[in-house]
C-alpha cells in the first residue's frame, strides 16, 4: 500500500519513490511495475512496458519482416485498462450472472442508448473488415476528375500518417493498421484503378454522372416547389449544383459500394452505371454513401438533402404503385431506392416515420407486385437472372425491414411467415458475376454443389417451408447438409422469422402453447448454424454482412419466450409498440443479470 505525502499533496510510488500529483497517473505507473513486459512483438519477441513505444515498434518491425499482420496492439490491454481493473470493486456491485450483453454485438451496437443511430454500429473504423474490394476508395471530391491511369500507389509511411492525429484516436488507427496487408497490391484499392463497376470505370461513367447531376438538381428543385410546407427560397439551386456535382456523386457512390453494399446487397454493381441505370437509383446510392462518407463539408451538406430526397423517392414509389400493375426494370430501381431510404437511418426521430410511412408503403409495393411470391431457378439468360434476383433481394429486404421493426419496437409484424413463399437469395458468386460468360461458367460450377437432396428440398425452397421444417414434430438428418446447399443467408432469414413468431406468440398471449415448438425450432436452427459456420474463416464471416449476427436474433427470441414463461414484468411487454428500441435493450440488460434466466435451452 502506498503512502501519500500530505504536505505536497502527492502520490508516492512505494517501488521507486517517484511522486505524482494525480492518483490516475500513479495507478498507471503502478501498473507498469506490476507487469513491465506485457507487450511483446510477434515478429522479434522483443518486450515493452509502454504501449505507445510498442505500437511504433511493431509498425517498423512488421514492415521490415514483410508481415501480413501489421498491428495487433489494438487487441492488447492498455495501461489504463490495467489500472482500471486494479481498482477494488465496489461492494454494492452485484456480479453479472448471465452472459454479458456486449457479447451480442449486433444488439448492443444497434440498440445501445448511448449510440443514437445505426451508423455508430455500421461506421466502425475499418467496417469490421467488410470491404468490397471491387469498389474504389472514396476519392477526394475537391480534386478535379482525372481519367484512370495505371500509376501504382507508393507504400504509405504509417509513422508520418499517425503523427497527423492526436493521441485520442490511437485505437482507431490501430484498427486501420491491423486490417492493412502490406502484401496487397495497393493499386487495387486506388480510385485510379479500372473498376468493374461501370459508373467508376472510365470517362463514360463520369459523363453519365455529369448529366445526372443536372437532372437531380432540376428534379429536386421542382419537387421542392410542390411541397406545401416549404418556401422555395430555402432551396439554393447553386449550392445544390456544387454539393451534388459529378465528382461528389462519384465519391458518395464509391463509399456506398466500398462499405454499405455488404449490409444491403440489393444493387448489382456489375451493371450499375449502364445506360439503363436510372437517375433516382444513383441519387439514392449517392445520398446513402454520403451518410457513410468522411464527415467533411461536401458530405455534411449532402446529408442535408436527405429528408428532401426521401420524400422525393417515396412519392415516386407511390406514383409507381398507382400507375403500374406489373413491375418494370425502371420501377424495380424505384423500389431499390425506396429500400435504401428505409435502410439508411435508425435515429429516434426517424422511427415514427418508418412505422407510419416508409414501411407501410414498402409493404404495399411488396404485395402489389407480389415480390414475396416469386420462385425461379437461374437460367442461361444473365440479364433475366439479374432481374429476378434483384426482385428477390428487394422483396426479402422489405420483409426483413418489417420484421426487424417488429421485434425492436414490439409491433405486430406486417408480413406473416406463411406469405413468404419466394425463393431464397441465390449464391453471391452468381450475383457478383461480371458478365454473361462468367455467369454461365459459375452457374455450371455451382450446378451440382448447390443442389439439395430431394428429402431436404423444402429447406431450400423458401423461408416458409424452412420454418415449417424447423417446427415440425420430426426433423431430418442434417449430416449431409453443406454450406453450399444451406448458406448463411438462408439461416439469417429463418432466424428473423423465428424471432417474429416469438413476438407474435407474446402479443397473442399463447407463449405457453407455442413455446415448446418455438424453442425446439430454435435448438434445431442452432445445430444448423453451428454446422454451417464451422468451416468458415474469419475473412469469409466478415463478408456476409448482418447475417453473421443471426445467432443474436435467436438469443433475443429465447429471451422473450423465457421471460414470458417466467412471467417477468417489464415495460417491453406492457404495451404494443414503443417509441424507442431502448426498451428492449433494457429488458435484455435486466435478463443478463438474472440468476433464473437461461440464454440457451435444449
Secondary structure, DSSP 4 states (H G I P E B T S, - for coil): ---EETTTTEEE-TTT--EESSHHHHHHHHHHHHTTT-EE-TTT--EES-HHHHHHHHHHHHHHHT-S----GGGSPPHHHHHHHHSPPPTTPPPP-S--GGG-HHHHHHH-TT--STHHHHT-TTGGG---TTS-----TTSPP-----PPPPPP-HHHHHHTS-GGGHHHHHHHHHT--TTS-GGGG-TTSPPSSHHHHSHHHHHHHHHHHHHHHHHHHHHHHH-TTS-GGG--HHHHHHHTSHHHHHHHHHHHHHHGGGTS--S-TTTTTSTT--HHHHHHHHHHHHTTS--SHHHHHHHTTHHHHHHHHHHHHHHHHHH-SS--HHHHHHHHHHHHHHHH---HHHHHHIIIIIHHHHHHHHHHTTGGG------S-HHHHHHHHHHHHHHHHHHHHHHHHHHHHTPPPSS-GGG--SPPP--HHHHT-SSHHHHHHHHHHHTTTTPPPGGGGGGGT-HHHHHHHHHSSS----TT--TTTS-HHHHHHHHHHHHHHHHHHHHTT-HHHHHHHHHHHHHHHHHHHHHHHHT--HHHHHTSGGGGGHHHHHHHHHHHHHHHHTT---HHHHSS--S-THHHHHHHHHHHT-TT--S---
